Amino acid sequence: MGGFVQKKFSISRSHKDFLEAYREWGFSDQSSLLREALSHFMQDMKKKKRQRQMAEKARELLVDYTENAELTAFTELDGEDFYEAGRNMEH
């Protein structure tokens, strides 16, 4: 992990109490507990951002996938069973 910088910020009394119990949570100090929590939060926020971006792109492409003849050519086969020729699907 790179170098550290110090930041000053305000937290609630319950956050303060939680941080002061850092040993109960298996941390060597309050800063390491906070760094770990912030790392998890950052990962979660990045994941949510990617999911929002993917949903937005899917909405943008919906018209193409519902109206573009090249992309909808095989939709008339939807619902038909598909299996390898010559293979009995009944067991």
Helices and strands as residue ranges (DSSP letters): H 13-20, G 22-25, H 30-67, H 69-72, G 75-77
